[in-house]
Amino acid sequence: MGKVTTKLFDGLMAKYMAVFLHKPMPSMDFGYIGTILLLLVGFYLISTLFSYVQQSRWPACRRGIVYDMRKDVTPSSPACRSSTSTRRPMARS
């Protein structure tokens, strides 16, 4: 994004100097600016895809971790059991 800003500034300064010095008006490099902006949009789309994949995989991973933690803690602490935990076995989802 910084390169786009620099290119825009260079183009505006060139136009200002052309007007100030009474020379022909130069054009801005919109092709270069468009290429950089398309690259940024591509990076944004790839980031969105990875974020979606991460969000869809995390619940299953978290569920497995919590199940393993509960399985490790439950037999080792019989004094902490409540009446509801002894009636219902742990469900694996």
HELIX and SHEET records of a PDB file:
HELIX    1   1 GLY A    2  PHE A   20  1                                  19    
HELIX    2   2 PHE A   30  VAL A   73  1                                  44    
HELIX    3   3 PRO A   78  CYS A   80  5                                   3    
HELIX    4   4 SER A   83  ARG A   87  1                                   5    
END                                                                             
